[in-house]
Amino acid sequence: MAEDVVRLYGFSPTPPPEVWEPGFNRREAPRDMIRTTVRWDHRRLEDQPGELRDISETGLFFRPACGTVRFRPDDVVWGTLMIGTKPRVFAGVVRWRGWSIEHRCVGLGVSLEPTSQLTEAELIALRFPVDPAGRPTLSVLRGRGLERD
């Protein structure tokens, strides 16, 4: 309920850093839970598979398929995600890595570079995917872990 109010009215008071607790959600942009594939690159790894778990205009969270990857603060990550049938290139900076309580997996929180930020139309296309014939391809999602049926 509280998340709906925050999404509707657009306010989310973020406490100052000195009162952040482990696992505290510091993202200010509203985000959407999705599940789609992503290909990503890093200074030591190229064309790695992953799964995008949530996305907003300014950032994303994805789970690398290769498991744990060692990142340094402010490492640059770039890659491609599919929006419909079109590939969309992105670049960003790793702001957080580790175990996500919300997604129940190890993953990366990436802040997108200003030139890579997503438009509202792209977010809608990711939220409500369609097949090549234009039919909705939504799957039924259950629980917090977003297990597919």
FENFENDA-V997939 format. One record per residue. N is the residue number from 0. SS is DSSP state (h for helix, s for strand, l for the rest). PHI is phi in whole degrees, -180 to 180 (NA if undefined). D_FIRST is the distance of its C-alpha to the first C-alpha in Angstrom with 1 decimal. Layout:
<<N | SS | PHI | D_FIRST> <N | SS | PHI | D_FIRST>>
This chain:
<<0 | l | NA | 0.0> <1 | h | -62 | 3.8> <2 | h | -64 | 5.4> <3 | h | -64 | 5.2> <4 | h | -65 | 6.5> <5 | h | -61 | 8.8> <6 | h | -66 | 9.9> <7 | h | -67 | 10.7> <8 | h | -100 | 12.5> <9 | l | 70 | 13.9> <10 | l | -119 | 13.9> <11 | l | -147 | 13.5> <12 | l | -66 | 15.9> <13 | l | -95 | 17.8> <14 | l | -67 | 19.9> <15 | l | -65 | 23.6> <16 | h | -54 | 25.1> <17 | h | -69 | 26.8> <18 | h | -110 | 23.7> <19 | l | -67 | 22.2> <20 | l | -105 | 21.9> <21 | l | -57 | 22.8> <22 | l | 84 | 20.1> <23 | l | -68 | 18.2> <24 | l | -80 | 16.6> <25 | l | -98 | 18.8> <26 | l | -76 | 18.1> <27 | l | -97 | 17.3> <28 | l | -78 | 17.2> <29 | l | -63 | 14.3> <30 | l | -124 | 15.2> <31 | s | -117 | 15.4> <32 | s | -79 | 16.0> <33 | s | -140 | 19.5> <34 | s | -144 | 22.6> <35 | s | -151 | 25.9> <36 | s | -78 | 29.2> <37 | s | -145 | 30.4> <38 | s | -111 | 33.8> <39 | s | -139 | 34.2> <40 | s | -130 | 37.1> <41 | l | -146 | 37.7> <42 | l | -57 | 40.9> <43 | l | -110 | 42.0> <44 | l | -131 | 40.4> <45 | l | -128 | 40.7> <46 | l | 50 | 39.0> <47 | s | -91 | 36.7> <48 | s | -81 | 34.2> <49 | s | -163 | 30.5> <50 | s | -128 | 27.1> <51 | s | -74 | 24.6> <52 | s | -108 | 21.1> <53 | s | -152 | 19.0> <54 | s | -151 | 20.1> <55 | l | -141 | 19.6> <56 | l | -62 | 22.2> <57 | l | -110 | 23.6> <58 | s | -165 | 23.2> <59 | s | -153 | 22.8> <60 | s | -127 | 22.6> <61 | s | -136 | 25.2> <62 | s | -104 | 26.8> <63 | s | -65 | 30.6> <64 | l | -69 | 32.4> <65 | l | -84 | 35.1> <66 | l | 89 | 33.0> <67 | l | -75 | 33.3> <68 | l | -126 | 34.8> <69 | l | -84 | 36.1> <70 | l | -120 | 35.1> <71 | l | -96 | 36.2> <72 | l | -57 | 34.1> <73 | l | 66 | 33.9> <74 | l | -64 | 35.3> <75 | s | -93 | 35.2> <76 | s | -125 | 33.9> <77 | s | -139 | 34.5> <78 | s | 177 | 34.2> <79 | s | -136 | 33.4> <80 | s | -124 | 30.5> <81 | s | -96 | 30.9> <82 | s | -115 | 29.3> <83 | l | 69 | 30.5> <84 | l | -106 | 34.2> <85 | s | -105 | 34.6> <86 | s | -75 | 34.5> <87 | s | -124 | 32.7> <88 | s | -84 | 34.1> <89 | s | -138 | 32.0> <90 | s | -142 | 33.0> <91 | s | -161 | 31.0> <92 | s | -115 | 31.2> <93 | s | -70 | 29.8> <94 | s | -104 | 27.6> <95 | s | -156 | 26.4> <96 | s | -143 | 27.6> <97 | s | 144 | 27.0> <98 | s | -79 | 24.8> <99 | s | -97 | 21.2> <100 | l | -65 | 19.0> <101 | l | -65 | 16.3> <102 | l | -100 | 19.0> <103 | l | 57 | 21.4> <104 | s | -160 | 24.4> <105 | s | -84 | 26.7> <106 | s | -162 | 26.2> <107 | s | -123 | 26.6> <108 | s | -97 | 24.4> <109 | s | -119 | 26.4> <110 | s | -92 | 26.4> <111 | s | -73 | 28.0> <112 | l | -64 | 31.2> <113 | h | -54 | 31.1> <114 | h | -76 | 33.3> <115 | h | -105 | 31.0> <116 | l | -63 | 27.7> <117 | l | -88 | 26.1> <118 | l | -87 | 26.0> <119 | h | -61 | 23.3> <120 | h | -63 | 25.6> <121 | h | -68 | 25.9> <122 | h | -64 | 22.1> <123 | h | -63 | 21.9> <124 | h | -63 | 24.9> <125 | h | -74 | 23.4> <126 | h | -67 | 20.0> <127 | l | -124 | 22.0> <128 | l | -67 | 25.4> <129 | s | -129 | 28.4> <130 | l | -83 | 31.7> <131 | l | -58 | 35.1> <132 | l | -86 | 35.4> <133 | l | 89 | 32.2> <134 | l | -88 | 30.3> <135 | s | -61 | 26.7> <136 | l | -121 | 26.7> <137 | l | -67 | 23.1> <138 | l | -110 | 23.0> <139 | l | -76 | 20.8> <140 | s | -112 | 18.5> <141 | s | -122 | 17.5> <142 | l | 60 | 15.5> <143 | l | -75 | 14.7> <144 | l | -80 | 18.4> <145 | l | 55 | 18.4> <146 | s | -69 | 21.6> <147 | s | -82 | 23.5> <148 | l | -84 | 25.0>>
